[in-house]
């Protein structure tokens, strides 16, 4: 048995063991044992590595959380063959917030796209709630900061439903609103000008299904990606309709969009009310719609928080600093 670290200042009053396939130990340890060192330093514990087990020694109140983290790390190592370091940080944060998701819960709520083998998993409790709501409700509104997976998870869910033959097509739409640049300054005709605004939706599909399936779905119009203004006058049946960046839609645009809902349709609205690009932020209708629809039981409204951010760990830190700065200048 090999000791990774000894700390005489720790009172070792409890010990836990977790079995692991010996082939997975180098993956769970991380590059140059970076994951083990991080866990030891963060929780002030000792971790001993055996041929097929980890032995964790430390304070008993921390032990159950650390063992749960190891269960998740082993599960990730089995499925992916590697463990991104940001995933480790996320698991630790969830443990400290008493919101740690066991591998069993995460797998139960994962999306498996059988035809292409891609699996998309919720990583926070709010994301699990989001998945469950999209399955249960015909209208789900999800809002919160960037990096929480609002759009990516919605697209993944829609593709799963499409491949399961539950719906015939997917409609993805966004308001075409400039964020500091005017459309007239961009080269090309109107379609070429709006393409950059819709590209994040194309990117999500491409990442999930790969190039060949992507080309087939787009060119056969099974998936349609259009500006929000082009939704007027349409009634959409047997479809999943996703409105992205809804904070940049006015109240009247949202009303128009919502009335496009046809028979056997499911609507998902995503947005971030802190990143409104309209010239008058008060023109955004998303906050009004959220407040008005809270009284309707058949509609699910989910708010993501900074703890749900699954991008680089710096994103959450930067948002905290930026929000403090914005509060100061508003006073």
C-alpha positions as MATLAB code, in Angstrom:
seq = 'XXXXXXXXXXXXXXXXXXXXXXXXXXXXXXXXXXXXXXXXXXXXXXXXXXXXXXXXXXXXXXXXXXXXXXXXXXXXXXXXXXXXXXXXXXXXXXXXXXXXXXXXXXXXXXXXXXXXXXXXXXXXXXXXXXXXXXXXXXXXXXXXXXXXXXXXXXXXXXXXXXXXXXXXXXXXXXXXXXXXXXXXXXXXXXXXXXXXXXXXXXXXXXXXXXXXXXXXXXXXXXXXXXXXXXXXXXXXXXXXXXXXXXXXXXXXXXXXXXXXXXXXXXXXXXXXXXXXXXXXXXXXXXXXXXXXXXXXXXXXXXXXXXXXXXXXXXXXXXXXXXXXXXXXXXX';
ca = [
       0.000    0.000    0.000;
       1.331    3.397   -1.012;
       0.786    6.607    0.951;
       0.318    9.726   -1.118;
       0.638   12.090    1.825;
       1.123   12.169    5.568;
      -0.102   15.014    7.707;
       0.653   14.750   11.410;
      -1.688   17.645   12.169;
      -4.765   15.602   11.221;
      -6.477   13.665   13.963;
      -7.326   10.387   12.212;
     -10.480    9.375   14.005;
     -12.212    7.593   11.131;
     -11.341    5.469    8.121;
     -13.189    4.444    4.984;
     -12.364    2.085    2.144;
     -13.598    1.934   -1.409;
     -12.834   -0.865   -3.855;
     -11.772   -0.017   -7.402;
     -10.583   -1.865  -10.500;
      -6.795   -1.588  -10.558;
      -6.934   -0.407  -14.196;
      -8.955    2.642  -13.131;
      -6.611    3.777  -10.352;
      -4.307    5.844  -12.639;
      -7.368    7.607  -14.093;
      -8.903    8.367  -10.694;
      -5.522    9.552   -9.383;
      -5.287   12.129  -12.186;
      -2.227   13.305  -14.074;
       0.722   13.255  -11.676;
      -1.768   12.320   -8.916;
      -3.321   15.782   -9.240;
      -6.835   14.639   -8.241;
      -5.635   12.826   -5.117;
      -3.479   15.770   -4.037;
      -6.352   18.187   -4.612;
      -8.764   16.108   -2.493;
      -6.200   15.657    0.298;
      -5.405   19.369    0.480;
      -8.994   20.558    0.099;
     -10.497   18.273    2.757;
      -7.380   17.958    4.966;
      -7.412   14.161    4.787;
      -4.988   11.327    4.016;
      -5.585    9.059    1.034;
      -3.729    5.752    0.785;
      -3.691    3.880   -2.515;
      -3.706    0.076   -2.592;
      -3.660   -2.357   -5.489;
      -7.453   -2.343   -5.785;
      -8.706    0.075   -3.160;
      -8.486    3.550   -1.676;
      -8.278    4.068    2.077;
      -9.375    7.494    3.287;
      -8.567    8.735    6.782;
      -9.880   11.927    8.306;
     -12.655   13.530   10.267;
     -15.844   11.403   10.281;
     -18.146   14.273    9.264;
     -16.240   14.550    5.968;
     -15.832   10.858    5.271;
     -19.226   10.069    3.735;
     -18.968   13.009    1.338;
     -15.454   12.017    0.240;
     -16.473    8.387   -0.308;
     -19.407    9.604   -2.420;
     -17.024   11.750   -4.470;
     -14.838    8.703   -5.087;
     -17.868    6.687   -6.232;
     -18.600    9.381   -8.800;
     -14.978    9.597   -9.919;
     -14.819    5.830  -10.427;
     -18.087    5.940  -12.388;
     -16.748    8.715  -14.641;
     -13.468    6.836  -15.148;
     -15.366    3.706  -16.221;
     -17.571    5.548  -18.726;
     -15.173    8.083  -20.199;
     -11.674    6.734  -19.621;
     -10.580   10.129  -18.259;
     -11.684   12.673  -15.649;
     -11.596   16.416  -16.504;
     -10.291   18.353  -13.517;
     -13.253   20.745  -13.642;
     -15.483   17.703  -13.069;
     -13.612   17.046   -9.820;
     -14.106   20.637   -8.668;
     -17.812   20.415   -9.475;
     -18.241   17.201   -7.465;
     -16.458   18.770   -4.498;
     -18.683   21.869   -4.640;
     -21.798   19.713   -4.742;
     -20.564   17.700   -1.768;
     -19.950   20.825    0.292;
     -23.402   22.135   -0.573;
     -24.911   18.781    0.471;
     -26.159   18.402   -3.090;
     -23.841   15.642   -4.240;
     -25.434   13.542   -6.975;
     -24.511    9.858   -6.751;
     -23.570    8.105   -9.960;
     -26.830    6.106   -9.724;
     -28.957    9.267   -9.754;
     -26.964   10.819  -12.564;
     -27.224    7.713  -14.732;
     -30.963    7.418  -14.052;
     -31.522   10.897  -15.440;
     -29.036   10.732  -18.319;
     -30.004   11.095  -21.952;
     -28.794    8.271  -24.177;
     -28.973    8.871  -27.914;
     -29.050    5.230  -28.994;
     -28.376    5.727  -32.682;
     -25.119    7.574  -32.178;
     -24.004    6.460  -28.727;
     -23.741    9.979  -27.278;
     -24.727   10.323  -23.638;
     -25.611   13.637  -22.008;
     -25.813   13.710  -18.226;
     -27.154   16.324  -15.822;
     -24.479   17.306  -13.337;
     -26.521   19.284  -10.787;
     -29.883   18.860   -9.065;
     -31.345   21.761  -11.030;
     -30.270   20.122  -14.283;
     -31.982   16.875  -13.231;
     -35.123   18.882  -12.443;
     -34.808   20.490  -15.897;
     -34.655   17.073  -17.597;
     -37.649   15.788  -15.663;
     -39.664   18.925  -16.457;
     -38.962   18.737  -20.191;
     -40.256   15.159  -20.177;
     -43.344   15.909  -18.080;
     -44.536   19.354  -19.203;
     -45.538   20.686  -22.617;
     -44.025   24.067  -21.729;
     -40.799   24.473  -19.759;
     -39.119   27.833  -19.116;
     -35.517   27.678  -17.922;
     -33.529   30.820  -17.100;
     -30.205   31.517  -15.468;
     -26.572   32.491  -16.092;
     -24.414   31.445  -19.025;
     -22.679   28.092  -18.811;
     -25.443   26.226  -16.996;
     -26.346   24.063  -20.006;
     -29.789   25.514  -20.701;
     -29.569   25.286  -24.490;
     -27.317   22.225  -24.769;
     -29.508   20.103  -22.503;
     -32.673   21.217  -24.298;
     -31.198   20.294  -27.686;
     -30.001   16.935  -26.310;
     -33.443   16.184  -24.895;
     -35.119   17.165  -28.174;
     -32.802   14.904  -30.183;
     -33.520   11.988  -27.855;
     -37.259   12.483  -28.352;
     -36.775   12.749  -32.111;
     -34.711    9.542  -32.327;
     -37.280    7.759  -30.174;
     -39.955    8.746  -32.745;
     -41.942   10.657  -30.120;
     -41.887   13.789  -32.307;
     -41.470   14.301  -36.043;
     -39.225   17.379  -36.040;
     -37.375   19.989  -34.028;
     -37.709   23.742  -34.464;
     -34.941   25.900  -32.984;
     -35.341   29.658  -32.941;
     -33.674   32.780  -31.566;
     -34.348   36.510  -31.685;
     -31.910   38.196  -34.062;
     -30.625   40.959  -31.820;
     -27.249   42.653  -32.180;
     -24.850   42.536  -29.240;
     -22.793   45.625  -29.988;
     -22.749   45.259  -33.782;
     -25.317   46.188  -36.404;
     -26.458   43.664  -38.995;
     -25.876   46.207  -41.733;
     -22.148   46.234  -41.008;
     -21.825   42.505  -41.732;
     -21.149   41.269  -45.279;
     -23.571   39.182  -47.331;
     -27.307   38.907  -47.852;
     -29.853   38.640  -45.023;
     -29.444   34.871  -44.514;
     -25.662   35.227  -44.352;
     -26.025   38.072  -41.875;
     -28.247   36.166  -39.456;
     -26.233   32.927  -39.576;
     -23.783   34.013  -36.828;
     -26.715   34.598  -34.456;
     -28.028   31.062  -35.008;
     -24.639   29.331  -35.024;
     -24.690   28.318  -31.314;
     -27.753   26.184  -32.099;
     -26.001   24.538  -35.041;
     -22.941   23.947  -32.851;
     -24.965   22.157  -30.168;
     -26.492   19.760  -32.690;
     -23.141   19.111  -34.384;
     -21.449   18.360  -31.064;
     -24.145   15.898  -30.012;
     -24.807   13.945  -33.211;
     -21.637   14.351  -35.285;
     -21.164   15.555  -38.858;
     -23.061   12.948  -40.893;
     -26.226   12.907  -38.790;
     -26.042   16.703  -38.503;
     -25.989   17.120  -42.296;
     -28.904   14.730  -42.728;
     -31.095   16.356  -40.053;
     -30.489   19.910  -41.276;
     -30.779   19.309  -45.027;
     -33.881   17.123  -44.705;
     -35.597   19.852  -42.603;
     -36.164   17.406  -39.757;
     -34.424   20.113  -37.732;
     -35.200   23.702  -38.688;
     -33.275   26.658  -37.293;
     -34.904   30.028  -37.943;
     -35.036   33.590  -36.562;
     -37.901   34.249  -34.158;
     -39.545   36.742  -36.543;
     -40.071   33.922  -39.061;
     -42.333   32.070  -36.616;
     -45.276   34.404  -37.207;
     -48.246   32.770  -38.915;
     -47.096   29.187  -38.345;
     -48.777   26.444  -36.326;
     -46.404   23.660  -35.342;
     -47.752   20.157  -34.672;
     -45.819   17.027  -33.653;
     -42.735   19.105  -32.899;
     -40.396   20.162  -30.138;
     -39.856   23.910  -30.360;
     -36.940   25.539  -28.524;
     -36.704   29.306  -28.125;
     -33.173   30.251  -27.123;
     -31.945   33.644  -25.810;
     -35.537   34.527  -24.912;
     -34.379   37.516  -22.848;
     -33.923   39.319  -26.187;
     -37.568   38.815  -27.177;
     -40.186   41.451  -26.438;
     -43.457   40.649  -24.706;
     -45.358   40.748  -28.013;
     -42.802   38.451  -29.664;
     -43.091   35.941  -26.842;
     -46.875   36.073  -27.066;
     -46.638   35.433  -30.817;
     -44.223   32.552  -30.267;
     -46.284   30.862  -27.571;
     -49.394   30.883  -29.724;
     -47.529   28.876  -32.419;
     -47.888   25.789  -30.233;
     -49.896   23.097  -32.006;
     -51.193   19.613  -31.213;
     -48.684   17.174  -29.725;
     -46.052   19.887  -29.403;
     -43.564   20.595  -26.649;
     -42.079   24.053  -26.094;
     -38.841   24.840  -24.236;
     -37.821   28.452  -23.569;
     -34.327   29.363  -22.349;
     -32.828   32.710  -21.421;
     -30.661   34.790  -19.127;
     -32.390   37.907  -17.811;
     -29.018   39.412  -16.822;
     -27.782   39.518  -20.444;
     -30.379   41.515  -22.363;
     -29.064   42.937  -25.650;
     -32.120   45.029  -26.538;
     -31.512   48.787  -26.735;
     -34.059   49.235  -23.937;
     -33.642   46.427  -21.449;
     -37.163   47.105  -20.218;
     -38.471   45.899  -23.617;
     -37.551   42.306  -22.717;
     -40.676   40.270  -22.076;
     -39.106   37.213  -20.450;
     -39.375   38.412  -16.835;
     -43.031   39.339  -17.351;
     -43.841   35.963  -18.880;
     -42.130   34.154  -16.005;
     -44.108   36.081  -13.397;
     -47.417   35.672  -15.242;
     -46.993   31.937  -15.781;
     -45.993   31.056  -12.226;
     -49.673   30.573  -11.404;
     -50.223   28.003  -14.178;
     -49.659   24.505  -12.789;
     -49.175   22.909  -16.216;
     -46.066   25.023  -16.901;
     -42.653   24.321  -15.373;
     -40.384   27.271  -14.562;
     -36.809   26.502  -13.531;
     -34.170   28.967  -12.369;
     -30.522   27.984  -12.692;
     -27.950   29.509  -10.355;
     -24.194   30.101  -10.476;
     -23.653   26.734   -8.768;
     -25.082   25.098  -11.930;
     -22.346   26.525  -14.162;
     -20.426   23.644  -15.745;
     -17.978   25.590  -17.878;
     -14.472   26.510  -16.757;
     -14.357   27.170  -13.006;
     -13.277   30.770  -13.709;
     -16.698   31.544  -15.232;
     -18.395   31.385  -11.830;
     -15.661   33.490  -10.199;
     -15.813   36.121  -12.940;
     -19.605   36.356  -12.670;
     -19.351   36.995   -8.930;
     -16.891   39.865   -9.475;
     -18.866   41.346  -12.365;
     -22.133   41.250  -10.422;
     -20.512   43.055   -7.467;
     -19.179   45.706   -9.844;
     -22.560   46.188  -11.553;
     -24.300   46.563   -8.187;
     -21.833   49.297   -7.192;
     -22.253   51.353  -10.368;
     -26.051   51.098  -10.131;
     -26.083   52.710   -6.699;
];
